[in-house]
Amino acid sequence: GLLSVEECEHIMGLALPYLARSEVVGEEANYTVLDEATGEQVGVRTSHSADIGRRYDRVLAEVEARVARFAGLPEVNSEPMQVQRYQDGQQYREHSDCFEYDAEAALFWNTNGGQRSVTVLLYLHEPEEGGETVFPNRQDWLKPEQAWAGGNETWSECGRKGVAVKPLQGSAVMFENLSDPNQPTPVANILANHAGCPVLAGEKWTATKWFHIDPYRKCCWDALQENPEGFEP
């Protein structure tokens, strides 16, 4: 219930004209990995996505402020919202939301807020089947008796590989990406690795807000503050 149906539809409408093949960063940038079961190269991330500028319009500004309150983090630490659409069979295989660390990359990201410390994933439209967000390296359900509640018929094979969340319109899931954000060189927590399971029927739409350790592109944020009521695209 973090977003209303109207807000979900509004955000999908903003993104729809600009959807393009989703990109990946780092070692996965060739878009494919080897499927050990079949021996074939398969897509890492097969969805379509679009970025929407921070405070693009009044509705988005209200949603982004609410998401920051939900995360308990400064809104200035967040990247622009990225909207994703997953259709038949599309997925995002297991990955980390952190960036691969190397000395050259660190110099760049340290000027842009450092690592991504927290992810807030918003569900804008729920598929008829599949599309769960699964954490394959975790089995420690908060309420074990509710694990995969409803039986096999309501969870895909992918969704039963770990602690998982079903995409419900207007809901959100938040998770921390780093093992210790206070370290001089924060490293990804493998327990935060997650996957977007294949959509087996219908469409799934999500929106992601990534929060960094420090302010993200603060000069752009400062420019927004000069015209807070403008909301010009």
PyMOL commands that set and color helices and strands:
alter all, ss='L'
color gray80, all
select helices_A, chain A and resi 5-18+26-28+58-71+75-77+103-109+144-146+152-154+158-160+190-192+218-225
alter helices_A, ss='H'
color red, helices_A
select strands_A, chain A and resi 20-21+32-34+41-43+48-52+81-86+92-95+116-125+129-130+133-135+163-165+172-176+194-196+199-201+204-212
alter strands_A, ss='S'
color yellow, strands_A
deselect
rebuild
show_as cartoon
